Amino acid sequence: MPRRCDRFVGWALLGAAMASGRPVQAAVPLRWEAPAGCPEASQVQAWVDALVEPSASGRARGEVVATAGRFRLTLEIMTPSGTIERDLEALQCEPLARAAAVVVAVAVDPIEAEARASVPQPPLLAVTAAAPTAAARPSPAEPRRSTISAAAPDPPAGSRRWRPRSLMLGAEGGAGAGLLPGAHATAQAWAGLSWRRLEAQAMAMHRFGRLVEQPSGGGASISATTAGVALGPVMHERRWSLRLLAALEAGAMVADGRGLRNPRTAVSPWLGVGLRPGVAWSPVAWLALRGEIGLTASILRPRFTIAGGPLIHQTSLLEARIGLGLEFRIPLDPSARERGPRS
């Protein structure tokens, strides 16, 4: 049967399914999020379905944000050959939604999308297409023009994949137990890079001194200062992000003698590995409130004794820690805009 006949048979079957009330399975499911006044998800999905074959394979996600009198669209299309990302901008939301449907269709089924876009659409589409408002109609004296802004040429796929999305700078305070005698306070600062699904950090931490005394008198204040690196996966969902980092730390533990006849300071190296799961909430794109817990295993376990006396402290095998802090995010990739809170 010729392609044109197949197309109208498909439209007839689609119309019959809609008339009977049975749900129609979309060939390319689209997850659509947009502010009030924009076309709804079902409408944009209908535009996509009108441009692709039922056998097309893929899925897409679009998010529209209204800022400064304009509409910005972040579009992510998953196809069997890979993931495609596009950023579009327009003065009105409906042309932006129609452009999104065309971009999705061309990405998953370019030949059929071009063929269907070149012929008049069946009347069935008129049911789902919203009429433009009076404010959206151009005046007779004003020529019609496209409002979608021109995008910069896409970088090579390989370079974009490894381009960091943002630079992170942060600090936090917390508490821990296990490395020093009893519970102790901690302070940490870090700098790192964030990709779409990966984070890497360099951090420095100080564990404030804890005093340990012997019944016979005398003791020491024991503290630790370390630095390290952390790397692991991260998942982003609108304002929230969840990470699981593996960390390697090295540094020194210091014991300052207290209440002794000849007080001395002893320094011992320390090395540890651990896991740092954490969650962050971002009220705006450049700032996040971050919480983290950590479990660190000591590879080197320093021991401290009083000269000619007993052992006063030996580092435990495991340290547990919890912290809360602020993280500042500086965008590095303009083509991969950080998703901030919806208006």
C-alpha positions in Angstrom: 0.0 0.0 0.0 1.5 3.5 -0.8 2.9 5.5 2.1 0.1 8.1 1.8 -2.6 5.4 2.1 -0.8 4.0 5.1 -0.7 7.4 6.7 -4.5 8.0 6.4 -5.3 4.5 7.5 -3.2 5.2 10.6 -5.1 8.5 11.2 -8.4 6.6 10.8 -7.4 4.0 13.4 -6.3 6.7 15.8 -9.6 8.6 15.4 -11.5 5.4 16.0 -9.5 4.7 19.1 -10.1 8.2 20.5 -13.8 7.9 19.7 -14.1 4.6 21.5 -12.4 6.0 24.6 -9.6 3.5 24.5 -6.1 4.9 25.4 -3.6 5.3 22.5 -0.1 4.2 23.3 2.4 6.9 22.1 5.2 5.7 20.0 7.6 8.3 21.5 6.4 9.1 25.0 7.1 12.8 26.0 7.3 14.0 29.6 6.4 17.7 29.4 6.6 20.3 32.1 5.5 23.9 31.4 4.0 26.8 33.3 0.3 27.8 33.1 -0.7 29.2 29.7 1.5 26.8 27.7 0.2 23.9 25.7 -0.5 20.9 27.9 1.5 17.6 27.7 -1.3 15.8 25.8 -1.4 18.5 23.1 2.4 18.4 22.6 2.3 14.6 22.6 -0.4 14.7 19.8 1.9 16.9 17.7 4.8 14.5 18.1 2.6 11.5 17.3 1.4 13.2 14.1 4.9 13.4 12.8 6.3 9.9 13.5 5.5 6.3 12.6 3.9 4.1 15.3 7.0 1.9 15.0 9.4 4.8 16.0 11.5 4.2 19.1 12.6 6.7 21.7 11.4 9.0 24.5 11.8 12.6 25.4 11.6 15.1 28.2 10.9 18.9 27.9 10.9 21.6 30.6 9.8 25.1 29.9 10.7 28.0 32.3 9.3 31.5 32.0 11.9 34.2 32.7 12.0 37.9 31.9 9.1 37.8 29.5 10.5 34.9 27.5 10.2 31.1 27.5 13.1 28.8 27.7 12.9 25.1 26.8 15.4 22.4 27.9 14.8 19.3 25.7 16.3 15.9 26.2 15.7 13.2 23.6 16.7 9.5 24.2 17.1 7.5 21.0 18.5 4.0 20.4 21.7 5.7 19.1 22.2 8.0 22.1 20.9 11.1 23.9 20.4 14.5 22.3 20.0 17.7 24.2 18.7 21.0 22.9 18.0 24.4 24.4 15.4 26.7 22.7 14.0 30.1 23.5 11.0 32.0 22.3 8.8 35.0 23.1 5.6 32.8 23.2 5.2 29.3 24.5 3.0 27.8 21.8 5.6 28.2 19.0 8.2 26.8 21.4 6.1 23.7 22.0 5.5 23.2 18.3 9.2 23.5 17.7 9.8 20.9 20.4 7.5 18.4 18.7 9.4 18.9 15.4 12.8 18.5 17.0 11.7 15.3 18.8 10.2 13.8 15.6 13.2 14.6 13.5 15.5 13.1 16.1 13.7 9.7 16.3 12.2 9.4 12.8 13.7 12.0 10.4 12.4 10.5 7.1 8.8 10.2 8.2 8.8 13.5 10.1 9.9 15.3 6.9 7.3 13.5 4.8 4.4 14.2 7.2 5.4 17.8 7.7 5.2 18.4 3.9 1.5 17.3 3.6 -1.7 18.8 5.1 -2.5 17.2 8.5 -5.9 15.4 8.9 -8.7 17.4 10.6 -8.2 15.3 13.7 -5.4 17.6 14.7 -7.8 20.5 14.9 -9.4 19.1 17.9 -6.2 19.3 20.0 -4.7 22.5 18.5 -5.4 25.6 20.6 -6.4 28.7 18.7 -4.0 31.6 19.2 -5.1 34.4 21.5 -5.8 37.9 20.3 -2.6 39.1 21.9 -0.6 36.4 20.0 -2.0 37.4 16.5 0.3 39.7 14.6 -1.3 43.0 13.3 -1.7 43.3 9.5 1.0 45.8 9.3 3.5 43.7 11.3 5.2 40.9 9.3 5.1 37.4 10.9 8.6 36.4 12.1 10.1 33.5 14.0 10.7 34.1 17.7 13.0 31.1 18.3 16.5 32.4 19.0 19.4 31.1 17.0 21.4 28.6 19.0 25.2 28.4 18.9 26.7 25.4 16.9 26.8 22.3 18.9 30.3 21.2 20.0 31.5 17.8 19.1 29.7 15.0 20.9 32.8 13.8 22.7 33.8 17.2 24.0 30.3 18.1 25.2 30.0 14.8 27.1 33.1 15.5 29.2 32.5 19.3 29.7 31.8 20.1 33.3 28.4 21.7 34.0 29.5 23.7 37.1 32.3 24.5 39.5 31.4 23.9 43.2 32.8 25.7 46.2 31.5 24.9 49.7 32.0 24.7 53.4 30.3 22.7 56.2 30.4 22.0 59.9 29.6 18.7 61.5 30.4 16.1 64.1 32.1 12.8 64.1 33.2 9.9 66.3 35.8 7.2 66.1 39.0 8.9 64.9 39.5 11.0 68.1 38.7 10.2 71.7 34.9 10.5 71.9 32.7 12.7 69.8 34.4 15.7 68.1 33.5 18.7 66.0 34.6 19.0 62.4 35.0 21.7 59.7 35.4 21.0 56.0 35.9 23.0 52.8 35.8 21.7 49.3 36.1 22.6 45.6 34.9 20.4 42.8 33.5 19.9 39.3 30.0 18.6 38.5 29.1 16.8 35.3 25.6 15.6 34.4 26.0 12.2 36.3 29.4 12.6 38.0 31.1 14.7 40.6 34.7 15.1 41.6 36.0 17.0 44.6 39.1 18.0 46.5 38.5 18.7 50.2 40.3 19.6 53.4 39.0 18.8 56.9 39.9 19.6 60.5 38.8 17.6 63.4 38.9 19.7 66.5 40.9 18.5 69.5 39.5 16.3 72.2 41.1 16.1 75.7 41.8 12.6 77.1 43.1 12.3 80.7 44.5 9.4 82.7 43.3 8.7 86.3 46.8 9.1 87.5 47.0 12.6 86.0 48.1 14.1 82.8 46.8 13.5 79.3 46.7 15.0 75.8 44.5 17.0 73.4 44.3 15.0 70.2 43.2 16.6 66.9 43.5 15.7 63.1 43.9 17.6 59.9 43.4 15.8 56.6 43.0 16.5 52.8 41.7 14.2 50.1 39.8 13.6 46.9 36.3 12.2 46.3 34.7 10.9 43.1 31.3 9.3 42.4 27.9 9.3 40.7 25.2 12.0 41.2 21.6 12.2 40.2 19.7 15.5 39.6 16.0 15.9 39.9 14.9 19.6 39.6 15.9 21.2 43.0 17.4 18.1 44.4 20.5 16.1 43.8 21.7 12.8 45.4 25.4 11.7 45.4 27.5 8.8 46.5 31.2 9.6 46.6 34.2 7.4 47.3 36.9 9.3 49.2 40.6 8.9 49.9 42.0 11.0 52.8 45.5 11.5 54.2 46.8 13.7 56.9 48.2 13.9 60.4 47.0 13.4 63.9 48.5 15.6 66.6 48.7 14.9 70.4 49.6 17.9 72.6 50.6 16.9 76.1 48.6 18.4 79.0 49.2 18.4 82.7 52.6 16.7 82.4 55.9 17.6 83.9 57.5 17.8 80.4 54.6 18.2 77.9 55.5 17.4 74.3 53.7 17.3 71.0 53.5 14.1 69.0 52.6 13.9 65.3 51.6 10.7 63.5 50.5 10.2 59.9 47.0 8.9 59.1 45.4 7.4 56.0 41.8 6.4 55.3 39.2 5.5 52.7 35.5 5.9 52.9 32.0 6.5 51.4 30.2 9.9 51.5 26.6 9.8 50.6 24.8 13.1 50.5 21.9 15.1 49.4 21.6 18.8 48.3 18.6 21.1 47.8 19.0 24.1 45.5 16.5 27.0 46.0 18.3 28.9 43.2 20.7 27.6 40.5 23.8 29.0 42.1 23.3 28.0 45.7 22.6 24.7 47.5 22.0 23.5 51.0 24.0 20.3 51.4 23.9 17.5 53.9 26.3 14.6 54.1 27.1 11.5 56.1 30.4 9.7 56.0 31.9 6.4 57.0 35.7 6.2 56.9 38.0 3.2 57.5 41.5 3.9 58.9 44.3 2.3 57.0 46.9 3.8 59.3 45.9 3.7 63.0 48.1 6.0 65.1 48.8 5.1 68.8 49.6 7.7 71.5 51.2 7.0 74.9 52.7 9.0 77.7 56.4 8.5 77.9 57.0 5.7 80.3 53.3 5.4 80.9 50.2 3.8 79.5 48.4 4.1 76.2 46.1 7.0 76.1 44.5 6.7 72.7 44.5 4.4 69.6 42.6 5.4 66.5 39.4 3.3 65.9 39.1 1.3 62.7 35.9 3.2 61.6 34.9 6.8 61.9 31.3 8.0 61.4 30.5 11.6 60.6 27.6 13.9 59.7 27.8 17.4 58.3 25.6 20.3 57.0 26.8 23.2 54.8 26.4 25.6 51.9 27.6 25.0 48.3 28.0 27.7 45.6 27.8 26.6 42.0 29.4 28.6 39.2 28.1 27.5 35.7 30.8 26.4 33.2 28.7 25.0 30.3 26.1 27.5 28.9 24.6 24.7 26.7 23.7 22.6 29.8 21.9 25.1 31.9 21.5 24.1 35.5 17.8 23.6 36.3 16.7 26.0 39.0 13.4 26.2 40.8 10.3 26.5 38.7 8.4 29.8 38.8 
